């Protein structure tokens, strides 16, 4: 769960900067939103930062997001991923 918790902490940090509410793994609605966020980050253009990062950096990001998705799926098997 370490990867997922780190992902959520980073996401909540950004949310606080833009005035959005914090996400909570205990909420089914928030778990769905987290899954959608991970799915969005897995899209090719987001994964590669529109070509601004190296292939190695993109692969590191891919592995981290896959770990987060797997941990979220383990926590809540009902969440859906399309890019994972």
Buried (B, 14 or more C-beta within 10 A) or exposed (E): EEBBEEBBEEBBEEBEEEEEEEBEBEEEEBBBBBBBBBBEBBEEEBBBEEEEBEEEEBEEBBEBBBBBBBBBBEBEEEBEBEBB
